[in-house]
Amino acid sequence: MNRQTTIALIKGDGIGVDVTDAAMAVVDAAITKAGGETLHYAPILAGAGYYQQTGLDIEPDGEERAGDADAILLGAIGLPSIRRPDGTEIAPHLRLRDRYGLYAGVRPVKAYPNAPQRLADPRAAGIDLIILRESTEGLFYSAAVHGRGEVIGDSEARDILRITRPTTEKLHNFAFRLAARRKERGGMGKVTCVDKANVFNSMAFFRKIFDEIAPNYPDIAHDYAYVDAQALNMIRQPWDSDVLVMENMFGDILSDLGGGLVGGMGMAACAEIGDNHGLFQPAHGTAPDIMGQDKANPLAAILSGALMLEYLSEKTGSDAYAIASRAVDSAVEAGFAANRIRPMEFGGDMGTIAVTNEVLAQIDSV
């Protein structure tokens, strides 16, 4: 590589600070172990705390600097006690999604040994699926941060659900390519279109484009589920799912359900990927009640760091980043298997620092 790989670092609010520090420590250790080039972190101030101090939700040049970086690593943003005059929370990361076209929201849902299993069926130990959430359109197209909704006096409010062909084609192609990569690694190789095509024109359009894309991938199975039925299926038989592709709001809801199936939101990693940019963050909130108390589960942030390394490998051509990504995933798996990772979130005895140190120890032992 001709220059150092730069990561725009937005720690944000609440436990975002704690878990981002953990993710950086693990990512850096994995890169060193793999013999890769050290990352350069470029901090950007943003979030509810910054808004309270300055009236801005991100530094004046923060969005531009984020776009100039090779990837964006985000902790968590927003505090329930700090809101805009219209009552909505501070959410500059939604603008980043929109501005940089981060249409592919990758939300892994994976069960780990010795982590809580919320379902009694022994097959729940094999849960390993991806919720692929379109992240720029759908109902979130009208998110308050974009100023696209319509408020009519104090009597009515309207939000538009938007589905466009260019973005949806890219999303469905991403879904099938992702399923193909998972199949190469021993996965199921199936994409499920999750929609509400029986009720909404927008969802019928979403499915129509899915049907146009699917024949281009004859080696990948595909099927369909209405979102309400899919919510039921995630409780009854989540082990039958592989890649679930869906609209933004549906993905927002079902990805939290998925996190709950495998322990909690402290396991909910997230990658938001576009044609030229990628943002990586834990999908949980800021949990200000435990900020700075060494109680937060850092694994969602750490696993998001692994997703970032995989993305950087593809973007830069560095095999070391790919090796480092797999090392992080393997370290978490091995730590759980040996019952050496016991987060407080699951009733365990290990806080943020102890969990992080164990993941570091597992990386070092490889």
C-alpha positions as a printed Julia matrix, in Angstrom:
366×3 Matrix{Float64}:
   0.0     0.0     0.0
   1.22    3.46   -0.86
  -0.21    5.22    2.18
  -1.35    4.42    5.67
  -4.89    3.18    5.97
  -6.97    5.81    7.76
  -9.98    5.15    9.97
 -12.37    7.96   10.83
 -12.99    7.39   14.54
 -16.28    8.56   16.07
 -16.54    7.34   19.65
 -19.84    9.15   20.23
 -21.78    8.96   23.48
 -22.24    6.76   26.53
 -20.64    3.33   26.27
 -19.65    4.17   22.71
 -16.39    5.47   24.17
 -15.75    2.3    26.19
 -16.48   -0.22   23.45
 -14.65    1.72   20.73
 -11.48    1.68   22.8
 -11.9    -2.08   23.16
 -12.43   -2.57   19.43
  -9.35   -0.53   18.54
  -7.18   -2.52   20.96
  -8.31   -5.83   19.49
  -8.13   -4.71   15.85
  -4.62   -3.34   16.36
  -3.43   -6.51   18.09
  -4.84   -8.72   15.34
  -3.16   -6.63   12.65
   0.17   -6.78   14.47
  -0.14  -10.55   14.84
  -0.9   -10.87   11.12
   2.04   -8.65   10.15
  -0.17   -5.98    8.62
   0.22   -2.25    8.37
  -0.91   -0.3    11.44
  -4.1     1.71   11.05
  -4.17    5.47   11.52
  -7.16    6.69   13.53
  -8.5    10.16   12.82
 -10.89   11.23   15.63
 -14.07   13.12   14.79
 -16.25   14.68   17.49
 -19.95   13.91   17.1
 -23.0    12.92   19.1
 -25.42   14.16   21.7
 -22.74   15.35   24.1
 -21.1    17.37   21.37
 -24.5    18.77   20.38
 -25.18   19.84   23.96
 -21.86   21.69   24.06
 -21.87   23.26   20.61
 -25.33   23.06   19.04
 -23.81   20.88   16.28
 -24.2    17.11   16.04
 -20.81   16.63   14.34
 -17.69   18.74   13.85
 -18.08   21.31   11.04
 -15.84   19.32    8.69
 -16.6    15.94   10.25
 -18.76   14.51    7.5
 -16.19   15.37    4.83
 -13.32   13.89    6.85
 -15.32   10.72    7.45
 -15.81   10.36    3.7
 -12.1    10.87    3.04
 -11.1     7.98    5.31
 -10.78    4.36    4.23
 -13.46    3.33    6.74
 -15.48    4.79    9.59
 -15.49    3.2    13.07
 -18.38    4.39   15.23
 -19.09    3.68   18.88
 -22.67    4.69   19.58
 -24.53    7.99   19.27
 -27.45    9.55   21.1
 -28.61   10.21   24.64
 -32.32   10.03   25.54
 -32.0    13.13   27.71
 -30.63   15.28   24.87
 -33.0    15.93   21.98
 -33.61   18.4    19.22
 -36.46   20.91   19.54
 -38.71   18.55   17.52
 -38.22   15.79   20.11
 -35.94   13.53   18.05
 -32.56   12.28   19.24
 -29.2    13.3    17.84
 -28.29   11.05   14.88
 -25.59   12.39   12.53
 -24.68    8.83   11.57
 -27.96    8.61    9.65
 -26.73   11.49    7.5
 -23.46    9.66    6.91
 -25.41    6.64    5.66
 -27.38    8.84    3.32
 -24.51   11.01    2.1
 -22.17    8.13    1.32
 -24.76    5.66    0.07
 -24.2     2.99    2.72
 -27.06    0.88    1.45
 -25.95   -2.56    2.68
 -26.45   -2.91    6.42
 -24.9    -6.26    7.36
 -26.14   -7.55   10.73
 -24.7   -10.97   11.68
 -26.71  -13.12   14.08
 -24.5   -15.94   15.35
 -24.76  -18.23   18.37
 -21.63  -18.88   20.41
 -20.96  -21.79   22.76
 -21.61  -21.01   26.43
 -23.38  -17.77   25.5
 -27.06  -17.56   26.45
 -29.43  -19.41   24.16
 -32.89  -17.91   24.42
 -34.5   -20.82   22.56
 -34.77  -24.25   24.17
 -34.39  -26.19   20.92
 -30.82  -27.57   20.71
 -30.65  -26.45   17.07
 -30.43  -22.89   18.38
 -26.74  -23.56   19.0
 -26.29  -23.49   15.23
 -27.88  -20.1    14.54
 -25.73  -18.32   11.96
 -27.56  -15.9     9.71
 -27.24  -12.4     8.27
 -29.91   -9.74    8.31
 -29.15   -7.5     5.35
 -30.87   -4.23    6.05
 -31.09   -1.59    3.33
 -29.81    1.45    5.2
 -30.5     4.56    3.11
 -34.11    4.31    1.94
 -37.26    2.59    3.15
 -39.03    4.35    5.98
 -35.73    5.78    7.24
 -35.64    7.92    4.1
 -37.94   10.19    6.13
 -35.89   10.11    9.33
 -36.11   13.46   11.08
 -32.4    14.18   10.57
 -33.03   14.45    6.81
 -35.92   16.9     7.11
 -38.06   15.01    4.58
 -41.11   14.29    6.68
 -44.24   16.41    6.64
 -45.82   17.76    9.8
 -49.17   19.42    9.31
 -49.76   21.71   12.24
 -50.47   19.68   15.33
 -52.96   17.39   13.65
 -51.0    15.1    11.32
 -47.53   13.81   10.46
 -46.5    11.91    7.33
 -43.35    9.96    6.53
 -42.54    8.59    3.1
 -41.32    5.01    2.56
 -39.04    5.16   -0.48
 -37.78    2.23   -2.58
 -35.71    2.99   -5.69
 -34.56    0.61   -8.4
 -30.83    1.56   -8.43
 -30.37    1.05   -4.69
 -32.54   -2.06   -4.51
 -30.7    -3.71   -7.4
 -27.4    -3.11   -5.64
 -28.81   -4.43   -2.36
 -30.13   -7.66   -3.88
 -26.9    -8.27   -5.78
 -25.01   -7.72   -2.53
 -27.28  -10.26   -0.83
 -26.65  -12.97   -3.39
 -22.9   -12.34   -3.48
 -22.82  -12.5     0.32
 -24.71  -15.79    0.3
 -22.28  -17.15   -2.28
 -19.29  -16.25   -0.1
 -20.95  -17.88    2.89
 -21.67  -21.0     0.84
 -17.99  -21.23   -0.11
 -17.22  -21.35    3.62
 -19.73  -24.14    4.23
 -22.87  -22.06    4.68
 -26.35  -22.7     3.37
 -26.27  -20.44    0.32
 -29.8   -19.03    0.44
 -31.33  -15.55    0.24
 -34.77  -14.78    1.65
 -36.6   -11.67    0.49
 -38.42  -10.28    3.53
 -41.16   -7.79    2.64
 -44.83   -6.92    2.89
 -45.53   -7.29   -0.82
 -49.12   -8.35   -0.18
 -50.01   -4.9     1.16
 -47.68   -2.15   -0.11
 -46.77   -1.13   -3.67
 -43.29   -0.28   -2.47
 -42.77   -3.8    -1.13
 -44.17   -5.42   -4.27
 -41.62   -3.36   -6.21
 -38.88   -4.51   -3.82
 -39.84   -8.16   -4.48
 -40.17   -7.6    -8.24
 -36.54   -6.44   -8.39
 -35.5    -9.41   -6.25
 -37.14  -11.73   -8.78
 -35.21  -10.03  -11.58
 -31.88  -10.44   -9.79
 -32.26  -14.01   -8.48
 -31.82  -15.83  -11.84
 -28.33  -14.31  -12.12
 -27.27  -16.53   -9.22
 -28.46  -20.05  -10.12
 -26.29  -21.7    -7.46
 -27.93  -19.75   -4.64
 -31.37  -20.76   -3.39
 -33.95  -18.08   -2.77
 -37.34  -17.77   -1.15
 -39.7   -15.19    0.37
 -41.29  -14.29    3.68
 -43.66  -11.56    4.78
 -42.02   -9.65    7.59
 -44.57  -10.67   10.21
 -44.13  -14.34    9.29
 -40.35  -13.9     9.33
 -40.53  -12.52   12.87
 -42.33  -15.74   13.83
 -39.8   -17.86   11.93
 -36.92  -16.23   13.8
 -38.39  -17.65   16.99
 -39.54  -21.0    15.58
 -36.68  -21.96   13.26
 -33.92  -19.36   12.83
 -31.45  -22.14   11.97
 -33.2   -22.46    8.6
 -32.23  -18.92    7.56
 -29.06  -17.72    5.87
 -29.19  -14.21    4.32
 -32.38  -12.23    4.91
 -32.66   -9.09    2.75
 -35.18   -6.42    3.67
 -36.22   -2.78    3.86
 -34.66   -0.42    6.4
 -37.28   -0.35    9.16
 -37.93   -4.09    8.93
 -34.2    -4.69    9.28
 -33.96   -2.31   12.22
 -36.55   -4.33   14.13
 -35.59   -7.88   13.13
 -31.88   -7.32   13.74
 -32.62   -6.45   17.37
 -34.72   -9.61   17.62
 -31.79  -11.52   16.18
 -29.43  -10.04   18.74
 -31.76  -11.16   21.49
 -31.74  -14.73   20.19
 -27.97  -15.06   20.66
 -27.56  -13.32   23.99
 -28.26   -9.63   23.64
 -27.41   -6.44   21.82
 -23.87   -6.65   23.16
 -23.31   -9.28   20.43
 -24.91   -7.24   17.63
 -22.17   -6.24   15.21
 -22.91   -4.13   12.15
 -21.3    -3.14    8.86
 -22.85   -0.48    6.63
 -21.31   -0.7     3.18
 -21.72    1.3     0.0
 -19.95    1.39   -3.33
 -17.0     3.41   -2.01
 -17.39    3.75    1.76
 -17.94    1.58    4.82
 -19.07    2.37    8.36
 -18.74   -0.13   11.21
 -20.48    0.05   14.56
 -22.11   -2.04   17.27
 -25.87   -2.0    16.75
 -26.62   -1.36   20.42
 -27.35    1.99   22.02
 -25.31    4.24   24.26
 -26.48    2.85   27.65
 -25.5     6.02   29.55
 -26.51    4.38   32.85
 -23.4     2.14   32.71
 -21.01    4.46   30.88
 -17.49    4.35   32.3
 -18.35    1.65   34.83
 -16.53   -1.22   33.11
 -19.83   -3.08   32.62
 -20.51   -2.83   28.88
 -20.13   -5.88   26.66
 -17.55   -4.83   24.04
 -18.03   -7.83   21.75
 -20.45   -6.15   19.32
 -17.86   -3.42   18.75
 -15.02   -5.93   18.55
 -16.88   -8.07   16.01
 -17.72   -4.9    14.06
 -13.97   -4.3    14.0
 -13.54   -7.73   12.44
 -16.08   -6.79    9.75
 -14.09   -3.59    9.16
 -10.88   -5.57    8.71
 -12.56   -7.83    6.15
 -13.79   -4.75    4.29
 -10.32   -3.15    4.39
  -8.8    -6.33    3.02
 -11.07   -6.14   -0.02
 -10.56   -2.39   -0.4
  -6.78   -2.33   -0.06
  -5.84   -5.82   -1.25
  -4.12   -6.56    2.07
  -4.18  -10.27    2.94
  -2.98   -9.34    6.43
  -6.23   -7.52    7.15
  -8.2   -10.6     6.08
  -6.07  -12.8     8.34
  -6.57  -10.33   11.19
 -10.33  -10.34   10.66
 -10.49  -14.12   10.9
  -8.25  -14.02   13.99
 -10.69  -11.75   15.8
 -13.65  -13.98   14.93
 -11.73  -17.08   15.99
 -10.62  -15.46   19.24
 -14.2   -14.68   20.24
 -15.34  -18.19   19.29
 -12.48  -19.82   21.19
 -12.98  -17.64   24.24
 -16.64  -18.59   24.5
 -15.91  -22.27   23.81
 -13.43  -22.35   26.7
 -15.9   -20.44   28.92
 -13.26  -17.74   29.32
 -15.54  -14.98   28.0
 -18.34  -14.27   30.48
 -19.79  -10.77   29.92
 -21.78   -9.07   32.65
 -24.53   -8.57   30.09
 -25.15  -12.32   30.33
 -24.91  -12.42   34.11
 -21.2   -13.19   33.99
 -18.36  -11.81   36.06
 -16.38   -9.99   33.34
 -16.61   -6.32   32.5
 -15.46   -4.44   29.42
 -11.76   -4.56   30.22
 -11.71   -8.24   31.24
 -13.58   -9.37   28.12
 -11.28   -7.3    25.93
  -8.19   -8.69   27.62
  -9.41  -12.25   27.1
  -9.98  -11.66   23.39
  -6.47  -10.18   23.21
  -5.1   -13.24   25.0
  -6.86  -15.56   22.56
  -5.38  -13.64   19.61
  -1.93  -13.78   21.15
  -2.18  -17.54   21.75
  -2.8   -18.41   18.09
